[in-house]
Amino acid sequence: MFSKHEKQVSNVDTVIGSATKFEGNLDLQASIRIDGDFKGNISCDGDVVIGAEGKVEADVTGRDLTVAGQIDGNVHASGTLRIEATGAINGDITMGVLVIDEGGTFTGRSNMISNDSKKTKSKQDSQNEEQVS
């Protein structure tokens, strides 16, 4: 059920099982795990786990996100975004920390949330700052 690095969320409030297809918008205060198909938008105050069989067509916002399945949409993680070896994201990502395991894929633009100022910095902004320093 969990891969070697996949975060085991202890307080999962909502689970969308592997045989489930769901379409709509979710606004959650606790964590969610998706092992089935989901279309819509997810706004979660807790953690989001997309299992290896999970397929998500949505913009996803959450605290820490672990992706072992597939997301087609933009992702915003206020904490850590981890793409497992079987995971794939097609869309723009914004996160505090990015971890991509060997074999994991990402297609899109990435923005890192600065810990110092809590503002979002794109890769281009970071490169420009390095050139000025």
Residue, then its C-alpha position, 0 to 999 in steps of 0.5 A: m500500500f505504501s512505497k518505501h518513502e511514501k508518507q504514511v499520514s496518520n490522520v487521514d480523514t478522507v480516502i478515495g479508494s482505487a475502485t472510486k471515481f469522483e468529480g467535483n471540488l473538495d475543501l478539506q481541513a484534514s488530510i486526504r489520500i487518493d488511490g482512485d480517479f479524481k477530477g475537479n479541485i482540491s483545497c486541503d489544510g492537511d496533507v495530500v497523498i496520491g497513491a500509485e494507482g491515483k489519477v488526478e485531473a485537478d489543481v491541488t493545494g495542501r500542506d505536504l503532498t506525496v505523489a506516487g500516482q499522476i496529477d494533471g494540474n497545478v500543485h501548491a504545497s506550503g511544505t514539502l512536495r515529494i514525487e515518488a519513483t512512480g509519480a508524475i506531475n504535469g503542471d506548474i508547482t509551487m512548494g517550500v521543499l521539492v523532492i523528486d525520487e529517481g524515476g519520478t517525473f515533472t513537466g511544467r514550471s516550478n516556484m520555490i516558496s522562500n522561507d525567509s520572506k514567505k514569498t514565492k521565488s521562481k527559478q529565474d528570480s533565483q538565478n538573477e539573484e545569484q548573478v547579482s551577488 
